[in-house]
Amino acid sequence: MPSSVPPVWDLDTQTQKGNPASQHSDKEQSSFPKGQGRGQRERPTRAPRCATRSVRAVCSGAGSALQVTILPVPKLEDTIKRYLNAQKPLLNDEQFRKTEELAHAFEKGIGRELHEQLVAQDNQNKHTSYITGPWFDMYLKAREPLLLNFNPFMSFNPDPKPEYNDQLIRATNMTVSAIRFMKTFRAGYLEPEVFHLNPKKSDTEIFKKIIRFVPSSVSWFGAYMVNAYPLDMSQYFRLFNSTRIPKLNKDELYTDEKAKHLLVLRNGNFYVFDVIDRDGNMLKPSEIQAHLKYILSDNSPAPAFPLGYLTSENRDTWALLRKNLLENGNEEALQKVDSAMFCLSLDDFPIKDLVHLSHTMLHGDGANRWYDKSFSLIITKDGTAGINFEHAWGDGVAVLRFQNEVFKDSTMTPAISPQSQPALVDSSRAVQKLDFKLNDALKAGITKAKQTFDATVESLSLNMIQFQEGGKELLKQKKVSPDAVAQLAFQMAFLRQYDQTVATYESCSTAAFKHGRTETIRPASVHTKKCSEAFVKGLSKHSTEELRNLIMECSKYHGRLTKEAAMGQGFDRHLFSLRYLALSKGLPLPQFYQDQAYVRLNHNIISTSTLVSPAVQLGGFGPTVADGFGVGYQVQDDWIGCNVSSYPTRNGKEYLQCIHKSLEDIFNVLKGKKIGS
């Protein structure tokens, strides 16, 4: 992708308020804010040290949001230094010497030229970030299936009122809350996303009111003074009415804000019905309930050739099959799918346990999914709910905000109750079942896609644990970073299981910057390696106090890495952009990037991501490499949970046992207890 993005992603109009008609809201009670903000966005002077946690707002209207600052291009010398620090624990002395020579040669030669060109480009494109174009290009040019390779999931906690976990009731309430969220955002009333370093001072109604009514020229300063930092919300534009369309060589992102219908999948069948009327008002919740009840009552058999499997295919394969679909008279039906507000998948089975839940939300059966939609809301027979989302358009921060708001709204101010009766409307006329015309080539393509899907899913293992002997509260009492302890446990566990230290990836949001995406934290360090070896191989040589000091060193260094990444001062995205720039100009790939050490560092055997939210029960994703682990984790107040995915080359169950052992040892040391071998 060139420095500008394709027409389907208009960066300058992502946060438009939309049609005035969208400002009309339904008459049902809602927990979403109402009111109109004013003023221009201003810049804070620095970013929060971490932007992956749940956040709240300081201003009322999107138009009055405090302006986020520009994502900085790091200094090349800092990037090289950070890169070499990340390589040290992975290489022996001879390997490191070679890599160091290549890195410094790159820094003084072609790397310097590319860096200067990147800085010049960035200076000419202050409306966006230097990573935006290359990052979209990376996602949209990837030909691997979205299934397991890209789409993650986050499951909702159950509704605290058990009777509201009925499938129809929860589907109706969550659909209504999702529409409320969409209308609030498009009307310009959704409170801006803000990260609070000190929530007691800034995440208060008094502070919000003060900021809301002072001139924008000074409101940003007030927010900054209490360590409240606005986050970029440009990704929200793609949350609704959007899909990723397969194209040969490079996909496209498509959005149609004018579309008023919802896509519902059940038993592999496709249904659509309008949820917004001609005046821009949301349908009454009782009408939405009636239409969903009609779909749940439909006895139509599953299609012999379920179209959903095609979205799990290789992207070029799917692009050719989609072209065939369009040429075979399915253009109108596909347009309905592509432009739908979102996809609601209703599954006809209950959840057995958390592992079954993870499999259901991460991939499902393939027939009742459309992985190309910006997000799919999945609700099973027992009311268990989750979100599976396509990753090219945006990151977890936007989806998590949406999930938090939908959970809060649907549980605190539900649109319907168990006593509610569906409206007396003719759902047979309002609900359209989509029929697809399939020729022999399409039937063969679906059959092959199903076979590939089944084989891929069969090879995936999901395992999880909950460590119940402590969590965030105890770790903070001991003055160590909870995230650092979790990451140390992952390193220690892999060393115990495989006697290796390997490339490790932790995602960190850079949403504190305009059009920021993510940066990589590299948790494997000389500090974690030294500490892990002491715990796994040298317990008899170290006192409890010495082991505790090693943990503290890891915590301090991990905190520094986290702060650097969140402030746009990592090294991965910078090096990625320089490589992209070289290739886009037709230059030969610099020797630096051909170094096997660079290749191995980007082969992330341990890929991790964390989130903690009152709305989320658990999250997960597939391994990013065939011989890797995908680790979704939560550090709660008094427990730590891990959800690990793996393929046959790795033993996820054993890895989790090693993680549990590592956490036991770390917590015992922090409590001053001597640990055994």
C-alpha positions in Angstrom: 0.0 0.0 0.0 1.3 3.5 -0.8 1.5 6.1 2.0 -2.1 6.9 1.4 -4.8 4.3 2.0 -7.4 3.2 -0.6 -10.6 5.1 -1.1 -12.5 2.7 1.0 -10.7 4.0 4.1 -11.1 7.7 4.2 -9.0 8.7 7.1 -10.1 12.3 7.1 -13.8 11.4 7.5 -13.6 8.5 9.8 -15.2 10.4 12.7 -17.8 12.4 10.9 -21.0 12.9 12.9 -23.0 11.3 10.1 -26.5 12.1 8.8 -28.5 14.4 11.1 -31.2 11.7 11.0 -29.0 9.5 13.0 -29.3 11.9 16.0 -32.8 10.6 16.6 -32.6 7.9 19.3 -35.1 5.3 20.3 -37.4 6.1 23.2 -36.1 3.2 25.3 -33.9 4.0 28.3 -30.2 3.7 27.6 -27.0 4.1 29.6 -25.2 5.9 26.7 -24.5 9.6 27.2 -26.7 12.2 25.6 -25.6 15.9 25.1 -23.6 17.8 22.7 -19.9 18.8 23.0 -18.1 21.7 21.4 -14.7 22.9 20.6 -11.6 21.6 18.8 -9.2 18.9 19.8 -6.0 19.8 21.4 -2.8 17.8 22.0 -1.5 16.3 25.2 2.3 16.3 25.4 2.9 12.7 26.2 1.2 9.3 26.0 0.1 7.0 28.8 2.5 4.3 29.8 0.0 1.7 28.7 -3.2 1.9 26.7 -4.5 -1.6 26.8 -6.7 -1.2 29.9 -10.4 -0.3 30.2 -10.9 3.5 29.9 -13.6 6.1 30.3 -14.2 9.6 29.0 -13.8 13.2 30.0 -15.8 15.0 27.3 -19.3 14.5 26.0 -19.2 14.8 22.2 -16.9 13.3 19.7 -16.5 16.8 18.3 -15.1 18.0 21.6 -12.6 15.2 22.1 -9.2 16.2 23.1 -6.9 15.8 20.1 -4.4 13.0 20.1 -0.8 13.8 19.2 1.1 12.4 16.2 2.8 9.0 16.5 6.5 9.8 16.6 9.1 8.2 14.4 11.8 6.9 16.8 15.4 7.9 16.4 17.2 5.3 14.4 20.0 4.9 16.9 17.4 4.2 19.6 15.7 1.6 17.5 18.9 -0.2 16.8 19.8 -0.2 20.5 16.4 -1.6 21.4 16.6 -4.2 18.7 19.9 -5.5 19.9 18.7 -5.6 23.5 15.8 -7.8 22.3 18.3 -10.1 20.4 20.7 -10.7 23.3 18.7 -13.4 25.2 18.0 -15.3 21.9 21.6 -15.5 20.5 25.0 -16.9 21.5 28.0 -14.6 21.6 29.1 -15.4 18.0 25.5 -15.0 16.6 25.1 -11.7 18.5 28.4 -10.3 17.2 27.3 -10.9 13.6 23.9 -9.4 14.2 25.4 -6.4 15.9 27.7 -5.8 13.0 24.8 -6.0 10.5 22.7 -3.7 12.7 25.4 -1.0 13.0 26.2 -1.2 9.2 22.4 -0.7 8.5 22.3 2.2 11.0 25.1 4.0 9.2 24.2 3.1 5.6 21.0 2.2 3.9 19.0 2.3 7.1 20.0 5.9 7.6 18.8 6.8 4.1 15.5 5.0 4.6 15.0 6.6 8.0 15.5 10.1 6.6 13.0 9.3 3.8 10.5 8.0 6.3 10.8 11.1 8.4 10.3 13.3 5.4 7.2 11.3 4.4 5.9 11.6 7.9 6.4 15.3 7.9 4.3 15.6 4.8 1.5 13.5 6.1 0.7 14.8 9.5 -3.0 13.9 9.0 -2.1 10.3 9.8 0.7 8.1 11.3 3.7 6.7 9.5 2.6 3.1 10.3 -1.0 3.5 8.9 -0.4 2.7 5.2 2.2 -0.1 5.7 0.1 -1.7 8.5 -3.1 -1.8 6.4 -1.1 -3.1 3.5 0.3 -5.9 5.6 -3.1 -7.0 6.7 -4.9 -6.6 3.4 -2.2 -8.3 1.3 -1.9 -11.3 3.6 -3.2 -14.3 1.7 -3.6 -16.7 4.7 -7.1 -17.4 5.9 -8.6 -15.1 8.5 -9.6 -18.2 10.4 -7.2 -18.7 13.4 -4.5 -16.6 11.7 -6.0 -13.1 12.3 -9.5 -13.1 13.9 -9.5 -13.2 17.7 -12.4 -13.5 20.1 -13.6 -12.0 23.3 -16.5 -13.6 25.2 -18.9 -11.7 27.4 -19.5 -12.5 31.0 -23.0 -13.9 31.6 -25.7 -11.4 32.4 -25.8 -11.2 36.3 -29.5 -11.9 36.2 -29.7 -15.5 35.1 -33.2 -15.2 33.6 -31.8 -12.7 31.1 -29.4 -15.3 29.6 -32.1 -16.7 27.5 -30.9 -16.7 23.9 -33.8 -14.6 22.5 -33.7 -12.1 25.4 -30.0 -11.7 25.3 -29.8 -11.5 21.5 -32.5 -8.8 21.5 -30.9 -6.8 24.4 -27.4 -6.9 22.9 -28.6 -6.0 19.4 -30.5 -3.0 20.8 -27.5 -1.9 22.8 -25.2 -2.3 19.8 -27.5 -0.1 17.7 -27.7 2.5 20.5 -23.9 2.5 20.6 -23.8 3.0 16.8 -26.3 5.8 16.8 -24.6 7.6 19.7 -21.3 7.5 17.9 -22.6 8.6 14.6 -24.6 11.4 16.2 -21.4 12.7 17.7 -22.4 12.0 21.3 -20.2 9.1 22.2 -17.8 10.1 25.0 -14.2 10.2 23.8 -11.9 7.4 24.9 -9.5 8.6 27.6 -6.8 6.7 29.5 -6.7 7.7 33.2 -3.4 7.3 35.0 -5.2 8.5 38.2 -8.9 7.6 37.8 -9.7 9.0 41.3 -8.9 12.5 40.0 -10.0 12.5 36.4 -12.6 9.7 35.9 -15.2 11.5 37.8 -18.5 13.3 36.9 -17.3 16.6 38.3 -14.1 16.6 36.2 -16.1 15.7 33.1 -18.5 18.5 33.6 -15.7 21.0 34.2 -13.8 19.9 31.0 -17.1 19.9 29.0 -17.8 23.5 29.6 -14.4 25.2 29.6 -12.9 26.4 26.3 -11.2 23.7 24.3 -8.0 25.8 24.2 -7.5 25.1 27.9 -9.5 21.8 28.5 -6.6 19.7 27.1 -4.3 21.3 29.7 -6.7 20.5 32.5 -6.9 16.9 31.4 -3.1 16.6 31.1 -2.6 18.1 34.6 -4.5 15.1 36.1 -2.9 12.6 33.8 -5.9 11.9 31.6 -4.9 11.2 28.0 -7.3 11.0 25.0 -7.1 7.9 22.8 -7.5 7.8 19.0 -11.1 6.8 17.9 -10.6 6.8 14.2 -11.1 3.0 14.0 -14.7 3.3 15.2 -15.7 4.3 11.7 -15.2 0.7 10.5 -17.0 -0.9 13.4 -20.4 -1.0 11.8 -21.7 -1.7 8.3 -18.3 -2.9 7.3 -16.7 -6.0 5.8 -13.4 -7.1 4.3 -13.9 -8.0 0.7 -11.5 -10.6 -0.8 -9.6 -9.5 -3.9 -6.7 -11.0 -5.7 -3.4 -10.0 -4.1 -5.0 -7.4 -1.8 -8.3 -7.2 -0.1 -10.5 -4.1 0.4 -12.3 -2.7 3.4 -15.9 -1.7 2.5 -18.3 0.4 4.6 -21.9 1.5 3.8 -23.2 3.8 6.5 -26.5 4.1 4.8 -27.5 0.5 5.2 -30.1 -0.1 7.9 -30.3 -3.9 8.2 -28.9 -6.6 10.4 -27.4 -9.9 9.2 -28.4 -12.9 11.2 -27.0 -16.4 10.7 -28.6 -19.5 12.0 -28.0 -23.1 11.1 -26.0 -21.8 8.1 -28.9 -19.8 6.7 -28.7 -16.1 6.1 -31.4 -13.6 7.2 -31.6 -9.8 7.0 -34.1 -7.3 8.4 -34.0 -3.5 8.9 -33.3 -2.3 12.4 -33.4 1.4 11.5 -36.6 2.9 9.9 -36.8 5.4 7.1 -36.6 8.3 9.6 -33.4 7.1 11.1 -35.1 5.7 14.3 -34.3 2.3 15.7 -37.1 -0.2 15.5 -38.9 -0.9 18.8 -37.1 -3.5 20.8 -40.3 -5.6 20.8 -40.1 -5.6 17.0 -36.5 -6.7 16.9 -37.5 -9.4 19.5 -40.3 -10.6 17.2 -38.0 -10.8 14.1 -35.3 -12.7 16.0 -38.0 -15.1 17.5 -39.2 -15.7 13.9 -35.7 -16.6 12.8 -35.2 -18.9 15.9 -38.4 -20.6 15.0 -37.6 -21.2 11.4 -37.3 -24.9 10.7 -35.5 -24.6 7.4 -32.8 -27.2 7.1 -29.1 -26.3 6.9 -28.0 -25.6 3.4 -26.2 -28.5 1.7 -23.4 -26.1 0.7 -23.0 -23.5 3.5 -21.5 -20.3 2.1 -19.9 -19.3 5.4 -17.0 -21.7 4.9 -15.7 -19.6 2.0 -14.7 -16.8 4.4 -12.3 -19.3 6.1 -10.4 -19.9 2.8 -7.2 -18.6 1.4 -7.9 -15.0 0.4 -7.0 -15.5 -3.3 -9.1 -18.7 -3.5 -12.0 -16.9 -1.9 -11.6 -13.9 -4.2 -12.0 -16.1 -7.2 -15.0 -17.9 -5.8 -16.6 -14.6 -4.8 -16.1 -13.4 -8.4 -17.9 -16.5 -9.5 -20.7 -15.8 -7.0 -21.2 -12.3 -8.3 -21.3 -13.5 -11.9 -23.8 -16.2 -11.0 -26.5 -13.7 -9.9 -25.7 -13.2 -6.2 -24.7 -9.6 -6.3 -27.7 -8.3 -4.4 -27.4 -11.0 -1.7 -23.7 -10.4 -1.2 -24.4 -6.6 -1.0 -26.8 -7.3 1.8 -24.1 -9.3 3.7 -21.3 -6.8 3.1 -23.3 -3.7 4.1 -25.1 -5.2 7.1 -24.7 -3.3 10.4 -23.0 -6.4 11.8 -23.4 -10.2 11.9 -25.4 -11.9 14.6 -24.7 -15.6 14.7 -27.3 -17.6 16.6 -26.0 -21.1 17.5 -28.4 -24.0 18.4 -26.4 -25.5 21.2 -25.4 -24.6 24.8 -21.8 -24.2 26.0 -20.3 -27.1 27.9 -17.3 -25.5 29.5 -14.7 -22.7 28.9 -12.7 -24.8 26.4 -15.9 -25.4 24.4 -16.7 -21.7 24.7 -13.2 -20.8 23.3 -13.6 -23.1 20.3 -17.1 -21.8 19.6 -16.1 -18.1 19.7 -12.7 -18.5 18.0 -13.9 -20.6 15.0 -17.3 -22.2 15.5 -18.5 -24.7 13.0 -17.7 -22.6 10.0 -21.2 -22.8 8.5 -22.7 -20.3 10.9 -20.0 -17.7 10.6 -19.0 -14.9 8.2 -15.4 -14.1 9.2 -15.1 -11.2 6.8 -17.5 -8.9 8.8 -15.9 -6.2 11.0 -17.3 -8.1 13.9 -19.8 -10.9 14.6 -21.9 -11.1 17.8 -22.2 -14.8 18.6 -24.9 -16.0 21.0 -25.5 -19.7 21.8 -28.6 -21.6 22.9 -27.9 -20.8 26.6 -27.3 -17.1 26.1 -23.5 -17.3 26.2 -22.2 -14.4 24.1 -19.0 -13.4 22.4 -17.4 -11.3 19.7 -15.2 -12.6 16.8 -13.7 -9.7 14.8 -11.7 -9.2 11.7 -8.4 -7.5 12.5 -7.4 -5.4 9.4 -9.8 -2.5 10.2 -8.9 -2.1 13.8 -7.6 -3.4 17.1 -8.8 -4.6 20.4 -9.1 -1.2 22.0 -12.1 -0.2 19.8 -13.8 -3.6 20.1 -13.3 -3.7 23.9 -14.9 -0.2 24.3 -17.8 -1.4 22.2 -18.0 -4.7 24.2 -17.9 -2.8 27.6 -20.6 -0.4 26.6 -22.9 -3.1 25.2 -22.5 -5.3 28.3 -23.2 -2.4 30.6 -26.2 -1.1 28.6 -27.7 -4.5 28.0 -27.4 -5.6 31.7 -28.1 -2.3 33.5 -30.9 -0.9 31.2 -32.1 -4.0 29.2 -34.6 -3.2 26.4 -36.7 -6.2 27.1 -37.3 -8.6 30.0 -38.4 -12.2 30.4 -41.9 -10.8 30.7 -41.7 -8.8 27.5 -43.9 -9.9 24.6 -42.7 -9.7 21.0 -44.6 -7.1 18.9 -47.5 -8.2 16.8 -45.8 -7.7 13.5 -45.6 -9.7 10.3 -42.0 -10.9 10.6 -42.4 -13.1 7.5 -42.6 -9.9 5.5 -39.9 -8.0 7.4 -37.3 -10.7 7.5 -35.7 -11.7 4.2 -34.0 -15.1 3.9 -31.1 -14.8 1.5 -30.8 -17.4 -1.2 -27.6 -18.0 -3.1 -27.4 -19.4 -6.6 -24.6 -22.0 -6.7 -23.1 -23.6 -9.8 -20.9 -26.7 -9.7 -17.7 -24.8 -9.4 -19.0 -23.0 -6.3 -20.3 -26.2 -4.8 -16.9 -27.8 -5.3 -15.3 -24.7 -3.7 -17.5 -24.8 -0.7 -16.8 -28.6 -0.3 -13.1 -28.0 -0.4 -13.3 -25.0 2.0 -15.2 -27.2 4.5 -12.6 -29.9 4.2 -9.8 -27.4 4.8 -11.7 -25.8 7.7 -12.3 -29.2 9.4 -8.7 -30.2 9.1 -7.4 -26.8 10.4 -9.8 -26.8 13.4 -9.0 -30.4 14.1 -5.3 -29.5 14.5 -6.0 -26.8 17.0 -5.7 -27.4 20.7 -7.1 -25.0 23.3 -6.2 -25.3 27.0 -6.6 -23.0 30.0 -5.8 -22.6 33.7 -6.7 -20.3 36.5 -4.0 -19.7 39.0 -5.9 -19.0 42.3 -3.1 -18.3 44.7 -2.9 -14.6 44.0 -3.2 -11.8 41.5 -2.9 -8.1 40.9 -3.6 -7.0 44.5 -0.8 -9.1 46.0 1.7 -8.2 43.3 1.1 -4.5 43.7 1.6 -4.9 47.5 4.9 -6.5 46.7 5.7 -3.5 44.3 6.0 -5.6 41.2 4.2 -5.2 37.9 1.4 -7.7 37.4 2.0 -7.9 33.7 5.7 -8.4 34.2 5.1 -11.3 36.5 2.8 -13.0 34.0 5.3 -12.5 31.2 8.1 -13.8 33.4 6.0 -16.9 34.1 5.6 -17.5 30.3 9.4 -17.3 29.9 10.1 -19.5 32.8 7.6 -22.0 31.7 9.0 -22.3 28.1 12.5 -22.7 29.5 11.3 -25.5 31.9 9.4 -27.2 29.0 11.8 -26.8 26.1 15.1 -25.5 27.6 15.0 -22.5 25.4 14.4 -18.7 25.3 12.5 -17.8 22.2 11.0 -14.8 20.4 8.0 -13.5 22.3 5.4 -10.9 21.3 3.2 -8.8 23.5 0.8 -6.4 21.9 0.6 -2.9 23.2 -1.8 -0.2 21.9 -0.5 3.0 20.5 -4.0 4.5 20.5 -2.7 7.5 22.4 -1.5 8.8 19.0 -3.4 9.7 15.9 -4.2 6.6 13.8 -2.0 4.6 16.1 -2.3 0.9 15.9 0.0 -1.3 18.0 3.6 -1.7 19.0 5.4 -4.8 20.2 6.7 -5.3 23.7 9.5 -7.9 23.7 9.1 -9.6 27.0 12.1 -12.0 26.5 15.1 -10.1 27.9 18.4 -10.8 29.5 16.7 -10.1 32.8 13.9 -12.7 32.3 16.4 -15.2 30.9 18.7 -14.8 34.0 15.8 -15.0 36.3 14.2 -18.0 34.6 17.5 -19.9 34.6 17.9 -19.2 38.3 14.4 -20.6 39.1 14.6 -23.5 36.7 18.2 -24.6 36.8 19.9 -22.9 39.7 17.6 -22.8 42.7 20.2 -24.3 45.1 22.6 -21.5 44.1 20.3 -18.6 45.0 18.7 -17.4 48.3 15.1 -16.4 48.4 16.2 -12.7 48.6 18.4 -13.1 45.5 15.5 -14.6 43.6 13.2 -11.8 44.7 15.7 -9.2 43.5 15.9 -11.0 40.1 12.1 -10.7 39.9 12.3 -7.0 40.7 14.8 -6.4 38.0 12.5 -8.1 35.5 9.6 -6.0 36.6 11.5 -2.7 36.4 12.8 -3.5 32.9 9.4 -4.8 31.6 7.8 -1.5 32.9 10.3 0.4 30.8 9.6 -1.6 27.7 5.8 -1.1 28.2 6.2 2.6 28.6 8.4 2.9 25.5 6.0 0.8 23.4 2.9 2.8 24.5 4.7 6.0 23.7 5.6 4.9 20.2 9.2 4.2 21.2 9.4 0.5 20.4 11.5 -0.8 17.5 9.4 -3.3 15.7 7.0 -0.9 13.8 9.9 1.4 12.9 12.0 -1.4 11.4 8.9 -2.8 9.7 8.2 0.6 8.1 11.8 0.9 6.9 11.6 -2.5 5.3 8.3 -1.6 3.7 9.7 1.6 2.3 12.7 -0.2 0.8 10.6 -2.7 -1.0 8.0 -0.2 -2.1 10.8 1.7 -3.9 12.1 -1.4 -5.6 15.3 -1.5 -3.6 17.0 -4.9 -2.8 16.2 -6.1 0.7 19.0 -4.8 2.9 21.3 -7.4 4.5 20.0 -6.4 7.9 16.6 -7.9 7.1 18.2 -11.1 5.7 20.0 -11.9 8.9 18.5 -15.1 10.3 18.4 -13.5 13.7 16.0 -10.8 12.4 13.9 -13.6 10.8 13.8 -15.6 14.0 12.9 -12.6 16.1 9.8 -12.1 13.9 8.9 -15.7 14.2 7.0 -15.2 17.4 6.8 -18.6 19.1 5.1 -17.1 22.1 2.5 -14.6 21.1 0.6 -12.9 23.9 -2.2 -10.4 24.5 -3.9 -9.3 27.6 -7.1 -7.5 28.6 -9.1 -7.1 31.8 -12.6 -5.9 31.7 -15.8 -6.4 33.7 -17.5 -7.3 30.5 -15.1 -10.0 29.3 -15.0 -13.5 30.5 -12.0 -14.6 28.4 -10.3 -14.0 25.1 -8.1 -15.9 22.7 -6.6 -16.2 19.3 -4.7 -18.8 17.2 -0.9 -19.2 17.3 0.8 -16.8 14.9 3.2 -19.5 13.7 2.8 -23.3 13.3 5.2 -24.1 16.1 4.0 -21.4 18.5 1.6 -20.7 21.4 -1.2 -18.1 21.3 -1.5 -16.9 24.9 -4.5 -14.8 26.0 -4.3 -13.9 29.6 -5.9 -11.9 32.4 -4.3 -10.7 35.7 -7.3 -10.2 38.0 -7.3 -8.9 41.6 -6.9 -12.4 43.1 -6.2 -14.8 40.2 -4.5 -15.1 36.9 -6.0 -16.8 33.9 -4.4 -18.1 30.7 -6.0 -19.4 27.5 -3.4 -21.1 25.3 -3.8 -22.2 21.7 -1.4 -24.5 19.9 -0.9 -26.9 17.0 0.4 -30.5 17.2 4.1 -29.4 17.3 3.6 -27.9 20.7 2.0 -29.2 23.9 -0.2 -26.5 25.3 -1.5 -28.5 28.2 2.1 -29.2 29.4 3.0 -25.5 28.8 0.2 -24.4 31.1 1.3 -26.8 33.8 4.7 -25.2 33.6 3.2 -21.7 33.7 1.3 -22.7 36.9 4.5 -24.1 38.5 6.3 -20.8 37.5 3.6 -18.7 39.1 3.7 -20.8 42.2 7.4 -20.3 42.5 7.3 -16.6 41.8 4.5 -15.9 44.3 6.2 -18.0 47.0 9.4 -16.0 46.6 7.5 -12.8 46.8 5.9 -14.0 50.0 9.3 -14.8 51.4 8.9 -18.6 51.2 11.7 -20.9 50.2 10.7 -23.0 47.1 11.7 -26.6 46.3 13.1 -27.8 43.0 
